[in-house]
Amino acid sequence: MEYSVASMAIFRWIHFMAGVMWIGLLYYFNFVQVAALKDASADGTNAGITKHVAPRALFFFRWAALVTWLAGAALLGARFMPAFTLQPSAAMIGLGAWLGTIMLFNVWGLIWPNQKKILGMKPASDAEKATARRVAFLASRTNTMLSIPMLFFMGVGVHGF
Amino acid sequence: MKNPLDSLWGTVISGLILTVVLYYVAVNFLIKG
């Protein structure tokens, strides 16, 4: 499918804005909130973060992830299949797209379902909450790790060196 | 062995190493074939 220049510009704009929100909140969770919650739990002030900040951050985080992926898929257009099958002409952007896809799965398949248990939006025993906390933490850290090559391949795939 | 993802530095360094490995794979196996 061929898009007009204007359509491509709008898909790219949406992809960037949603991507900034998604990865910005991912880095907020990993670089700020995890350490802040640890300290806040120690002095009993964690309720403000878990009740008022985390649910809002998670809302924008998971929907921004989906919008980023959809806008990225639209932006790939006719290059969607060559990218996801890692053809030589689209290998770099394809690697970026695969990394982004794995990250999207982590958000909706691992982070969000487990965060619902942690934040009390879904009933869970203390043992289930402890497991959910570890799974959500590792999925979030995995996404932080994957974001580094993902952003590299997104940039190289479109702009080269 | 400690999980590198338990620390922020371990996470960032793992990401940088993964970038180099994937770039090598892309250039030598995906693009050159």
N, CA and C atoms of all chains as a GROMACS GRO file, in nm:
protein
  582
    1MET      N    1   0.085  -0.120   0.000
    1MET     CA    2   0.000   0.000   0.000
    1MET      C    3   0.089   0.125   0.000
    2GLU      N    4   0.060   0.216  -0.094
    2GLU     CA    5   0.138   0.340  -0.101
    2GLU      C    6   0.059   0.454  -0.037
    3TYR      N    7   0.125   0.529   0.049
    3TYR     CA    8   0.060   0.642   0.114
    3TYR      C    9   0.111   0.772   0.054
    4SER      N   10   0.033   0.879   0.072
    4SER     CA   11   0.080   1.011   0.030
    4SER      C   12   0.185   1.059   0.129
    5VAL      N   13   0.260   1.161   0.088
    5VAL     CA   14   0.364   1.218   0.175
    5VAL      C   15   0.301   1.271   0.304
    6ALA      N   16   0.183   1.334   0.291
    6ALA     CA   17   0.115   1.390   0.408
    6ALA      C   18   0.075   1.280   0.507
    7SER      N   19   0.023   1.168   0.454
    7SER     CA   20  -0.015   1.056   0.541
    7SER      C   21   0.105   1.002   0.615
    8MET      N   22   0.217   0.986   0.540
    8MET     CA   23   0.340   0.935   0.602
    8MET      C   24   0.386   1.028   0.713
    9ALA      N   25   0.378   1.159   0.686
    9ALA     CA   26   0.422   1.257   0.786
    9ALA      C   27   0.336   1.247   0.912
   10ILE      N   28   0.206   1.228   0.894
   10ILE     CA   29   0.116   1.219   1.010
   10ILE      C   30   0.141   1.089   1.087
   11PHE      N   31   0.159   0.977   1.016
   11PHE     CA   32   0.190   0.850   1.085
   11PHE      C   33   0.320   0.863   1.164
   12ARG      N   34   0.421   0.928   1.102
   12ARG     CA   35   0.550   0.943   1.169
   12ARG      C   36   0.537   1.032   1.292
   13TRP      N   37   0.458   1.140   1.279
   13TRP     CA   38   0.433   1.233   1.390
   13TRP      C   39   0.368   1.159   1.508
   14ILE      N   40   0.263   1.083   1.476
   14ILE     CA   41   0.193   1.007   1.582
   14ILE      C   42   0.287   0.903   1.644
   15HIS      N   43   0.364   0.835   1.557
   15HIS     CA   44   0.460   0.733   1.603
   15HIS      C   45   0.560   0.795   1.702
   16PHE      N   46   0.611   0.914   1.669
   16PHE     CA   47   0.708   0.981   1.756
   16PHE      C   48   0.645   1.025   1.888
   17MET      N   49   0.527   1.091   1.878
   17MET     CA   50   0.465   1.143   2.000
   17MET      C   51   0.428   1.030   2.096
   18ALA      N   52   0.362   0.927   2.042
   18ALA     CA   53   0.323   0.815   2.127
   18ALA      C   54   0.447   0.741   2.178
   19GLY      N   55   0.549   0.731   2.092
   19GLY     CA   56   0.673   0.663   2.132
   19GLY      C   57   0.745   0.736   2.244
   20VAL      N   58   0.746   0.869   2.237
   20VAL     CA   59   0.808   0.948   2.344
   20VAL      C   60   0.733   0.924   2.475
   21MET      N   61   0.600   0.921   2.468
   21MET     CA   62   0.522   0.897   2.590
   21MET      C   63   0.547   0.756   2.644
   22TRP      N   64   0.547   0.657   2.556
   22TRP     CA   65   0.568   0.517   2.598
   22TRP      C   66   0.706   0.500   2.661
   23ILE      N   67   0.810   0.535   2.587
   23ILE     CA   68   0.945   0.509   2.638
   23ILE      C   69   0.979   0.606   2.753
   24GLY      N   70   0.922   0.727   2.747
   24GLY     CA   71   0.942   0.822   2.858
   24GLY      C   72   0.887   0.765   2.988
   25LEU      N   73   0.766   0.709   2.981
   25LEU     CA   74   0.707   0.651   3.103
   25LEU      C   75   0.780   0.523   3.144
   26LEU      N   76   0.828   0.446   3.044
   26LEU     CA   77   0.908   0.326   3.076
   26LEU      C   78   1.032   0.366   3.156
   27TYR      N   79   1.100   0.473   3.110
   27TYR     CA   80   1.221   0.518   3.180
   27TYR      C   81   1.185   0.579   3.316
   28TYR      N   82   1.066   0.646   3.323
   28TYR     CA   83   1.020   0.698   3.454
   28TYR      C   84   1.004   0.581   3.551
   29PHE      N   85   0.937   0.473   3.508
   29PHE     CA   86   0.916   0.359   3.598
   29PHE      C   87   1.050   0.303   3.645
   30ASN      N   88   1.143   0.283   3.548
   30ASN     CA   89   1.267   0.213   3.580
   30ASN      C   90   1.372   0.300   3.647
   31PHE      N   91   1.383   0.426   3.606
   31PHE     CA   92   1.488   0.511   3.661
   31PHE      C   93   1.441   0.588   3.784
   32VAL      N   94   1.308   0.607   3.800
   32VAL     CA   95   1.257   0.690   3.910
   32VAL      C   96   1.167   0.611   4.005
   33GLN      N   97   1.058   0.554   3.953
   33GLN     CA   98   0.954   0.503   4.043
   33GLN      C   99   0.997   0.381   4.126
   34VAL      N  100   1.074   0.288   4.064
   34VAL     CA  101   1.115   0.168   4.137
   34VAL      C  102   1.194   0.206   4.262
   35ALA      N  103   1.292   0.294   4.245
   35ALA     CA  104   1.374   0.337   4.359
   35ALA      C  105   1.292   0.421   4.457
   36ALA      N  106   1.204   0.507   4.404
   36ALA     CA  107   1.122   0.592   4.490
   36ALA      C  108   1.027   0.507   4.576
   37LEU      N  109   0.967   0.403   4.515
   37LEU     CA  110   0.875   0.317   4.590
   37LEU      C  111   0.946   0.242   4.702
   38LYS      N  112   1.071   0.202   4.673
   38LYS     CA  113   1.150   0.130   4.775
   38LYS      C  114   1.170   0.220   4.897
   39ASP      N  115   1.211   0.345   4.872
   39ASP     CA  116   1.232   0.440   4.982
   39ASP      C  117   1.100   0.476   5.049
   40ALA      N  118   0.994   0.496   4.968
   40ALA     CA  119   0.865   0.536   5.023
   40ALA      C  120   0.804   0.424   5.107
   41SER      N  121   0.827   0.298   5.068
   41SER     CA  122   0.776   0.185   5.148
   41SER      C  123   0.843   0.183   5.284
   42ALA      N  124   0.971   0.222   5.287
   42ALA     CA  125   1.046   0.220   5.414
   42ALA      C  126   0.991   0.321   5.513
   43ASP      N  127   0.943   0.438   5.464
   43ASP     CA  128   0.890   0.537   5.560
   43ASP      C  129   0.736   0.549   5.552
   44GLY      N  130   0.672   0.450   5.487
   44GLY     CA  131   0.525   0.442   5.488
   44GLY      C  132   0.454   0.547   5.404
   45THR      N  133   0.523   0.604   5.305
   45THR     CA  134   0.459   0.707   5.221
   45THR      C  135   0.432   0.658   5.078
   46ASN      N  136   0.435   0.524   5.060
   46ASN     CA  137   0.421   0.469   4.925
   46ASN      C  138   0.278   0.475   4.869
   47ALA      N  139   0.178   0.491   4.959
   47ALA     CA  140   0.038   0.487   4.913
   47ALA      C  141   0.009   0.594   4.808
   48GLY      N  142   0.067   0.711   4.822
   48GLY     CA  143   0.044   0.819   4.727
   48GLY      C  144   0.086   0.779   4.586
   49ILE      N  145   0.200   0.711   4.577
   49ILE     CA  146   0.251   0.668   4.445
   49ILE      C  147   0.163   0.556   4.390
   50THR      N  148   0.138   0.453   4.471
   50THR     CA  149   0.063   0.336   4.420
   50THR      C  150  -0.083   0.369   4.392
   51LYS      N  151  -0.140   0.463   4.469
   51LYS     CA  152  -0.282   0.495   4.451
   51LYS      C  153  -0.306   0.602   4.344
   52HIS      N  154  -0.220   0.705   4.340
   52HIS     CA  155  -0.250   0.819   4.253
   52HIS      C  156  -0.159   0.831   4.130
   53VAL      N  157  -0.031   0.792   4.144
   53VAL     CA  158   0.062   0.813   4.033
   53VAL      C  159   0.067   0.691   3.940
   54ALA      N  160   0.093   0.574   3.996
   54ALA     CA  161   0.115   0.454   3.914
   54ALA      C  162  -0.003   0.421   3.821
   55PRO      N  163  -0.129   0.424   3.871
   55PRO     CA  164  -0.240   0.389   3.779
   55PRO      C  165  -0.250   0.485   3.659
   56ARG      N  166  -0.228   0.615   3.685
   56ARG     CA  167  -0.233   0.712   3.574
   56ARG      C  168  -0.118   0.690   3.477
   57ALA      N  169   0.001   0.670   3.533
   57ALA     CA  170   0.118   0.647   3.448
   57ALA      C  171   0.099   0.521   3.364
   58LEU      N  172   0.044   0.415   3.425
   58LEU     CA  173   0.023   0.289   3.353
   58LEU      C  174  -0.082   0.302   3.243
   59PHE      N  175  -0.182   0.386   3.267
   59PHE     CA  176  -0.285   0.408   3.165
   59PHE      C  177  -0.222   0.466   3.037
   60PHE      N  178  -0.149   0.577   3.053
   60PHE     CA  179  -0.087   0.639   2.935
   60PHE      C  180   0.022   0.549   2.876
   61PHE      N  181   0.093   0.477   2.962
   61PHE     CA  182   0.201   0.387   2.921
   61PHE      C  183   0.150   0.279   2.825
   62ARG      N  184   0.043   0.206   2.868
   62ARG     CA  185  -0.001   0.092   2.785
   62ARG      C  186  -0.071   0.136   2.657
   63TRP      N  187  -0.149   0.246   2.663
   63TRP     CA  188  -0.216   0.290   2.540
   63TRP      C  189  -0.119   0.358   2.445
   64ALA      N  190  -0.019   0.429   2.498
   64ALA     CA  191   0.084   0.488   2.413
   64ALA      C  192   0.162   0.378   2.342
   65ALA      N  193   0.184   0.266   2.412
   65ALA     CA  194   0.256   0.153   2.350
   65ALA      C  195   0.180   0.102   2.229
   66LEU      N  196   0.049   0.086   2.244
   66LEU     CA  197  -0.033   0.034   2.134
   66LEU      C  198  -0.037   0.134   2.018
   67VAL      N  199  -0.057   0.262   2.048
   67VAL     CA  200  -0.063   0.364   1.942
   67VAL      C  201   0.072   0.371   1.869
   68THR      N  202   0.182   0.362   1.945
   68THR     CA  203   0.315   0.365   1.882
   68THR      C  204   0.329   0.252   1.781
   69TRP      N  205   0.288   0.131   1.823
   69TRP     CA  206   0.302   0.014   1.735
   69TRP      C  207   0.214   0.029   1.611
   70LEU      N  208   0.089   0.070   1.632
   70LEU     CA  209  -0.003   0.083   1.518
   70LEU      C  210   0.044   0.190   1.420
   71ALA      N  211   0.090   0.303   1.472
   71ALA     CA  212   0.140   0.409   1.383
   71ALA      C  213   0.267   0.363   1.312
   72GLY      N  214   0.350   0.285   1.382
   72GLY     CA  215   0.471   0.231   1.320
   72GLY      C  216   0.438   0.134   1.209
   73ALA      N  217   0.338   0.048   1.233
   73ALA     CA  218   0.295  -0.048   1.132
   73ALA      C  219   0.241   0.025   1.009
   74ALA      N  220   0.163   0.132   1.033
   74ALA     CA  221   0.108   0.210   0.922
   74ALA      C  222   0.222   0.278   0.845
   75LEU      N  223   0.320   0.326   0.918
   75LEU     CA  224   0.435   0.393   0.857
   75LEU      C  225   0.516   0.298   0.770
   76LEU      N  226   0.527   0.172   0.812
   76LEU     CA  227   0.600   0.074   0.731
   76LEU      C  228   0.528   0.049   0.599
   77GLY      N  229   0.394   0.049   0.603
   77GLY     CA  230   0.317   0.034   0.480
   77GLY      C  231   0.358  -0.091   0.403
   78ALA      N  232   0.402  -0.071   0.279
   78ALA     CA  233   0.440  -0.183   0.193
   78ALA      C  234   0.566  -0.253   0.242
   79ARG      N  235   0.641  -0.186   0.332
   79ARG     CA  236   0.764  -0.247   0.385
   79ARG      C  237   0.736  -0.335   0.507
   80PHE      N  238   0.608  -0.347   0.546
   80PHE     CA  239   0.573  -0.423   0.667
   80PHE      C  240   0.624  -0.567   0.658
   81MET      N  241   0.589  -0.638   0.550
   81MET     CA  242   0.630  -0.778   0.537
   81MET      C  243   0.782  -0.792   0.519
   82PRO      N  244   0.844  -0.712   0.428
   82PRO     CA  245   0.991  -0.722   0.418
   82PRO      C  246   1.060  -0.695   0.551
   83ALA      N  247   1.006  -0.601   0.630
   83ALA     CA  248   1.068  -0.569   0.759
   83ALA      C  249   1.056  -0.686   0.857
   84PHE      N  250   0.934  -0.738   0.870
   84PHE     CA  251   0.913  -0.845   0.969
   84PHE      C  252   0.971  -0.979   0.925
   85THR      N  253   1.000  -0.995   0.795
   85THR     CA  254   1.068  -1.117   0.751
   85THR      C  255   1.218  -1.091   0.735
   86LEU      N  256   1.262  -0.975   0.783
   86LEU     CA  257   1.404  -0.938   0.789
   86LEU      C  258   1.475  -0.952   0.653
   87GLN      N  259   1.408  -0.904   0.547
   87GLN     CA  260   1.470  -0.903   0.414
   87GLN      C  261   1.587  -0.804   0.414
   88PRO      N  262   1.691  -0.829   0.333
   88PRO     CA  263   1.809  -0.742   0.335
   88PRO      C  264   1.777  -0.594   0.320
   89SER      N  265   1.677  -0.560   0.236
   89SER     CA  266   1.645  -0.419   0.213
   89SER      C  267   1.581  -0.352   0.334
   90ALA      N  268   1.528  -0.431   0.427
   90ALA     CA  269   1.457  -0.374   0.542
   90ALA      C  270   1.501  -0.439   0.673
   91ALA      N  271   1.623  -0.496   0.674
   91ALA     CA  272   1.667  -0.572   0.792
   91ALA      C  273   1.681  -0.484   0.916
   92MET      N  274   1.738  -0.364   0.898
   92MET     CA  275   1.761  -0.278   1.014
   92MET      C  276   1.629  -0.232   1.077
   93ILE      N  277   1.540  -0.178   0.997
   93ILE     CA  278   1.411  -0.133   1.051
   93ILE      C  279   1.330  -0.255   1.099
   94GLY      N  280   1.352  -0.370   1.034
   94GLY     CA  281   1.283  -0.492   1.075
   94GLY      C  282   1.324  -0.536   1.216
   95LEU      N  283   1.454  -0.526   1.245
   95LEU     CA  284   1.499  -0.559   1.381
   95LEU      C  285   1.436  -0.464   1.483
   96GLY      N  286   1.432  -0.334   1.448
   96GLY     CA  287   1.367  -0.236   1.536
   96GLY      C  288   1.221  -0.268   1.556
   97ALA      N  289   1.154  -0.308   1.447
   97ALA     CA  290   1.011  -0.339   1.454
   97ALA      C  291   0.987  -0.464   1.540
   98TRP      N  292   1.074  -0.565   1.526
   98TRP     CA  293   1.059  -0.686   1.607
   98TRP      C  294   1.082  -0.655   1.755
   99LEU      N  295   1.184  -0.576   1.784
   99LEU     CA  296   1.210  -0.539   1.925
   99LEU      C  297   1.091  -0.463   1.983
  100GLY      N  298   1.035  -0.370   1.905
  100GLY     CA  299   0.918  -0.294   1.949
  100GLY      C  300   0.798  -0.384   1.971
  101THR      N  301   0.784  -0.486   1.885
  101THR     CA  302   0.671  -0.580   1.897
  101THR      C  303   0.684  -0.665   2.024
  102ILE      N  304   0.805  -0.711   2.051
  102ILE     CA  305   0.829  -0.789   2.174
  102ILE      C  306   0.798  -0.700   2.296
  103MET      N  307   0.839  -0.573   2.288
  103MET     CA  308   0.813  -0.480   2.399
  103MET      C  309   0.663  -0.458   2.417
  104LEU      N  310   0.590  -0.447   2.306
  104LEU     CA  311   0.443  -0.429   2.316
  104LEU      C  312   0.379  -0.550   2.385
  105PHE      N  313   0.426  -0.670   2.346
  105PHE     CA  314   0.375  -0.791   2.411
  105PHE      C  315   0.405  -0.788   2.561
  106ASN      N  316   0.525  -0.747   2.597
  106ASN     CA  317   0.560  -0.740   2.740
  106ASN      C  318   0.467  -0.645   2.815
  107VAL      N  319   0.433  -0.531   2.752
  107VAL     CA  320   0.345  -0.434   2.817
  107VAL      C  321   0.208  -0.494   2.843
  108TRP      N  322   0.143  -0.546   2.736
  108TRP     CA  323   0.004  -0.593   2.747
  108TRP      C  324  -0.008  -0.735   2.801
  109GLY      N  325   0.095  -0.818   2.781
  109GLY     CA  326   0.088  -0.957   2.823
  109GLY      C  327   0.147  -0.985   2.959
  110LEU      N  328   0.244  -0.904   3.002
  110LEU     CA  329   0.311  -0.930   3.130
  110LEU      C  330   0.300  -0.815   3.229
  111ILE      N  331   0.334  -0.694   3.186
  111ILE     CA  332   0.339  -0.582   3.282
  111ILE      C  333   0.198  -0.546   3.331
  112TRP      N  334   0.107  -0.518   3.239
  112TRP     CA  335  -0.027  -0.472   3.278
  112TRP      C  336  -0.104  -0.577   3.358
  113PRO      N  337  -0.114  -0.704   3.316
  113PRO     CA  338  -0.189  -0.801   3.397
  113PRO      C  339  -0.132  -0.816   3.538
  114ASN      N  340   0.000  -0.811   3.551
  114ASN     CA  341   0.061  -0.825   3.684
  114ASN      C  342   0.047  -0.697   3.766
  115GLN      N  343   0.053  -0.580   3.701
  115GLN     CA  344   0.034  -0.455   3.775
  115GLN      C  345  -0.107  -0.444   3.832
  116LYS      N  346  -0.206  -0.502   3.761
  116LYS     CA  347  -0.343  -0.500   3.812
  116LYS      C  348  -0.351  -0.573   3.947
  117LYS      N  349  -0.276  -0.683   3.961
  117LYS     CA  350  -0.273  -0.756   4.088
  117LYS      C  351  -0.199  -0.674   4.194
  118ILE      N  352  -0.086  -0.615   4.155
  118ILE     CA  353  -0.004  -0.539   4.251
  118ILE      C  354  -0.081  -0.418   4.305
  119LEU      N  355  -0.152  -0.348   4.218
  119LEU     CA  356  -0.222  -0.225   4.258
  119LEU      C  357  -0.362  -0.250   4.313
  120GLY      N  358  -0.399  -0.378   4.325
  120GLY     CA  359  -0.528  -0.412   4.386
  120GLY      C  360  -0.648  -0.395   4.294
  121MET      N  361  -0.623  -0.384   4.161
  121MET     CA  362  -0.734  -0.372   4.067
  121MET      C  363  -0.792  -0.511   4.037
  122LYS      N  364  -0.718  -0.616   4.072
  122LYS     CA  365  -0.762  -0.754   4.051
  122LYS      C  366  -0.728  -0.830   4.180
  123PRO      N  367  -0.821  -0.910   4.234
  123PRO     CA  368  -0.792  -0.980   4.360
  123PRO      C  369  -0.672  -1.073   4.348
  124ALA      N  370  -0.585  -1.072   4.450
  124ALA     CA  371  -0.467  -1.160   4.450
  124ALA      C  372  -0.420  -1.178   4.593
  125SER      N  373  -0.369  -1.300   4.622
  125SER     CA  374  -0.314  -1.327   4.755
  125SER      C  375  -0.179  -1.258   4.767
  126ASP      N  376  -0.124  -1.256   4.889
  126ASP     CA  377   0.008  -1.194   4.908
  126ASP      C  378   0.115  -1.265   4.825
  127ALA      N  379   0.105  -1.400   4.820
  127ALA     CA  380   0.203  -1.477   4.742
  127ALA      C  381   0.190  -1.444   4.593
  128GLU      N  382   0.066  -1.433   4.546
  128GLU     CA  383   0.045  -1.400   4.403
  128GLU      C  384   0.095  -1.259   4.373
  129LYS      N  385   0.075  -1.168   4.470
  129LYS     CA  386   0.125  -1.030   4.452
  129LYS      C  387   0.276  -1.026   4.444
  130ALA      N  388   0.340  -1.108   4.528
  130ALA     CA  389   0.488  -1.111   4.529
  130ALA      C  390   0.540  -1.162   4.395
  131THR      N  391   0.476  -1.267   4.343
  131THR     CA  392   0.515  -1.321   4.212
  131THR      C  393   0.489  -1.217   4.103
  132ALA      N  394   0.372  -1.153   4.110
  132ALA     CA  395   0.334  -1.052   4.010
  132ALA      C  396   0.435  -0.937   4.010
  133ARG      N  397   0.479  -0.898   4.130
  133ARG     CA  398   0.576  -0.787   4.143
  133ARG      C  399   0.706  -0.821   4.071
  134ARG      N  400   0.752  -0.945   4.089
  134ARG     CA  401   0.880  -0.988   4.028
  134ARG      C  402   0.865  -0.998   3.874
  135VAL      N  403   0.755  -1.055   3.829
  135VAL     CA  404   0.734  -1.072   3.684
  135VAL      C  405   0.723  -0.934   3.617
  136ALA      N  406   0.642  -0.845   3.677
  136ALA     CA  407   0.625  -0.711   3.619
  136ALA      C  408   0.756  -0.635   3.619
  137PHE      N  409   0.833  -0.648   3.727
  137PHE     CA  410   0.962  -0.580   3.736
  137PHE      C  411   1.057  -0.629   3.626
  138LEU      N  412   1.067  -0.761   3.612
  138LEU     CA  413   1.161  -0.815   3.511
  138LEU      C  414   1.116  -0.784   3.369
  139ALA      N  415   0.985  -0.784   3.345
  139ALA     CA  416   0.934  -0.749   3.210
  139ALA      C  417   0.964  -0.602   3.181
  140SER      N  418   0.949  -0.517   3.282
  140SER     CA  419   0.976  -0.375   3.263
  140SER      C  420   1.126  -0.351   3.239
  141ARG      N  421   1.209  -0.421   3.318
  141ARG     CA  422   1.354  -0.408   3.298
  141ARG      C  423   1.396  -0.464   3.162
  142THR      N  424   1.332  -0.574   3.120
  142THR     CA  425   1.362  -0.631   2.987
  142THR      C  426   1.329  -0.527   2.880
  143ASN      N  427   1.216  -0.459   2.894
  143ASN     CA  428   1.180  -0.357   2.796
  143ASN      C  429   1.279  -0.240   2.796
  144THR      N  430   1.329  -0.203   2.914
  144THR     CA  431   1.429  -0.096   2.920
  144THR      C  432   1.555  -0.140   2.845
  145MET      N  433   1.595  -0.265   2.867
  145MET     CA  434   1.713  -0.318   2.796
  145MET      C  435   1.688  -0.321   2.645
  146LEU      N  436   1.570  -0.372   2.603
  146LEU     CA  437   1.539  -0.383   2.460
  146LEU      C  438   1.522  -0.247   2.394
  147SER      N  439   1.484  -0.145   2.472
  147SER     CA  440   1.464  -0.012   2.413
  147SER      C  441   1.594   0.044   2.356
  148ILE      N  442   1.708   0.000   2.412
  148ILE     CA  443   1.837   0.054   2.366
  148ILE      C  444   1.866   0.010   2.221
  149PRO      N  445   1.869  -0.123   2.191
  149PRO     CA  446   1.882  -0.160   2.049
  149PRO      C  447   1.762  -0.118   1.964
  150MET      N  448   1.643  -0.120   2.021
  150MET     CA  449   1.523  -0.082   1.942
  150MET      C  450   1.539   0.059   1.885
  151LEU      N  451   1.579   0.154   1.971
  151LEU     CA  452   1.594   0.293   1.925
  151LEU      C  453   1.709   0.305   1.825
  152PHE      N  454   1.816   0.227   1.847
  152PHE     CA  455   1.929   0.228   1.752
  152PHE      C  456   1.882   0.182   1.614
  153PHE      N  457   1.811   0.069   1.609
  153PHE     CA  458   1.770   0.015   1.478
  153PHE      C  459   1.659   0.098   1.413
  154MET      N  460   1.575   0.160   1.493
  154MET     CA  461   1.476   0.252   1.436
  154MET      C  462   1.547   0.366   1.365
  155GLY      N  463   1.648   0.423   1.433
  155GLY     CA  464   1.721   0.536   1.376
  155GLY      C  465   1.803   0.495   1.255
  156VAL      N  466   1.875   0.384   1.264
  156VAL     CA  467   1.959   0.339   1.152
  156VAL      C  468   1.871   0.294   1.035
  157GLY      N  469   1.760   0.229   1.068
  157GLY     CA  470   1.672   0.177   0.963
  157GLY      C  471   1.614   0.286   0.875
  158VAL      N  472   1.590   0.402   0.932
  158VAL     CA  473   1.529   0.512   0.855
  158VAL      C  474   1.634   0.606   0.800
  159HIS      N  475   1.733   0.640   0.882
  159HIS     CA  476   1.827   0.744   0.841
  159HIS      C  477   1.965   0.692   0.800
  160GLY      N  478   1.996   0.566   0.826
  160GLY     CA  479   2.129   0.514   0.796
  160GLY      C  480   2.231   0.581   0.887
  161PHE      N  481   2.356   0.581   0.845
  161PHE     CA  482   2.461   0.641   0.929
  161PHE      C  483   2.486   0.785   0.888
  162MET      N  484   2.462  -1.675   3.975
  162MET     CA  485   2.497  -1.546   3.913
  162MET      C  486   2.382  -1.448   3.930
  163LYS      N  487   2.416  -1.323   3.959
  163LYS     CA  488   2.313  -1.222   3.980
  163LYS      C  489   2.249  -1.182   3.846
  164ASN      N  490   2.120  -1.157   3.847
  164ASN     CA  491   2.051  -1.115   3.724
  164ASN      C  492   2.089  -0.970   3.692
  165PRO      N  493   2.148  -0.945   3.576
  165PRO     CA  494   2.190  -0.806   3.544
  165PRO      C  495   2.073  -0.708   3.541
  166LEU      N  496   1.952  -0.760   3.518
  166LEU     CA  497   1.835  -0.671   3.512
  166LEU      C  498   1.793  -0.620   3.649
  167ASP      N  499   1.850  -0.676   3.756
  167ASP     CA  500   1.818  -0.626   3.890
  167ASP      C  501   1.881  -0.490   3.916
  168SER      N  502   1.984  -0.453   3.839
  168SER     CA  503   2.043  -0.320   3.857
  168SER      C  504   2.025  -0.237   3.730
  169LEU      N  505   2.018  -0.106   3.748
  169LEU     CA  506   2.000  -0.018   3.632
  169LEU      C  507   2.121  -0.022   3.540
  170TRP      N  508   2.241  -0.021   3.600
  170TRP     CA  509   2.361  -0.027   3.517
  170TRP      C  510   2.368  -0.159   3.440
  171GLY      N  511   2.330  -0.269   3.507
  171GLY     CA  512   2.329  -0.400   3.440
  171GLY      C  513   2.233  -0.400   3.323
  172THR      N  514   2.120  -0.333   3.340
  172THR     CA  515   2.018  -0.325   3.234
  172THR      C  516   2.073  -0.246   3.115
  173VAL      N  517   2.132  -0.132   3.143
  173VAL     CA  518   2.183  -0.045   3.035
  173VAL      C  519   2.299  -0.113   2.962
  174ILE      N  520   2.390  -0.173   3.037
  174ILE     CA  521   2.505  -0.240   2.974
  174ILE      C  522   2.457  -0.359   2.891
  175SER      N  523   2.359  -0.434   2.942
  175SER     CA  524   2.302  -0.547   2.865
  175SER      C  525   2.241  -0.496   2.734
  176GLY      N  526   2.174  -0.382   2.741
  176GLY     CA  527   2.114  -0.324   2.621
  176GLY      C  528   2.220  -0.283   2.519
  177LEU      N  529   2.330  -0.227   2.568
  177LEU     CA  530   2.438  -0.186   2.477
  177LEU      C  531   2.503  -0.308   2.412
  178ILE      N  532   2.526  -0.413   2.492
  178ILE     CA  533   2.586  -0.536   2.437
  178ILE      C  534   2.492  -0.599   2.333
  179LEU      N  535   2.363  -0.603   2.365
  179LEU     CA  536   2.264  -0.659   2.271
  179LEU      C  537   2.263  -0.579   2.141
  180THR      N  538   2.279  -0.447   2.150
  180THR     CA  539   2.283  -0.362   2.030
  180THR      C  540   2.399  -0.403   1.940
  181VAL      N  541   2.517  -0.420   2.000
  181VAL     CA  542   2.637  -0.457   1.922
  181VAL      C  543   2.618  -0.595   1.858
  182VAL      N  544   2.566  -0.690   1.936
  182VAL     CA  545   2.547  -0.827   1.885
  182VAL      C  546   2.447  -0.827   1.769
  183LEU      N  547   2.334  -0.759   1.788
  183LEU     CA  548   2.232  -0.757   1.682
  183LEU      C  549   2.281  -0.684   1.557
  184TYR      N  550   2.360  -0.579   1.578
  184TYR     CA  551   2.416  -0.506   1.462
  184TYR      C  552   2.508  -0.598   1.383
  185TYR      N  553   2.592  -0.675   1.454
  185TYR     CA  554   2.684  -0.769   1.389
  185TYR      C  555   2.603  -0.872   1.310
  186VAL      N  556   2.499  -0.926   1.371
  186VAL     CA  557   2.413  -1.025   1.304
  186VAL      C  558   2.347  -0.964   1.181
  187ALA      N  559   2.297  -0.840   1.195
  187ALA     CA  560   2.228  -0.774   1.083
  187ALA      C  561   2.323  -0.753   0.965
  188VAL      N  562   2.440  -0.699   0.992
  188VAL     CA  563   2.534  -0.666   0.884
  188VAL      C  564   2.590  -0.792   0.818
  189ASN      N  565   2.626  -0.892   0.900
  189ASN     CA  566   2.695  -1.008   0.846
  189ASN      C  567   2.604  -1.120   0.797
  190PHE      N  568   2.484  -1.130   0.853
  190PHE     CA  569   2.398  -1.244   0.816
  190PHE      C  570   2.270  -1.202   0.745
  191LEU      N  571   2.214  -1.088   0.784
  191LEU     CA  572   2.086  -1.048   0.722
  191LEU      C  573   2.109  -0.968   0.595
  192ILE      N  574   2.205  -0.876   0.596
  192ILE     CA  575   2.224  -0.789   0.480
  192ILE      C  576   2.320  -0.852   0.378
  193LYS      N  577   2.436  -0.899   0.425
  193LYS     CA  578   2.532  -0.962   0.331
  193LYS      C  579   2.485  -1.101   0.291
  194GLY      N  580   2.404  -1.163   0.379
  194GLY     CA  581   2.354  -1.299   0.353
  194GLY      C  582   2.464  -1.398   0.370
   0.00000   0.00000   0.00000
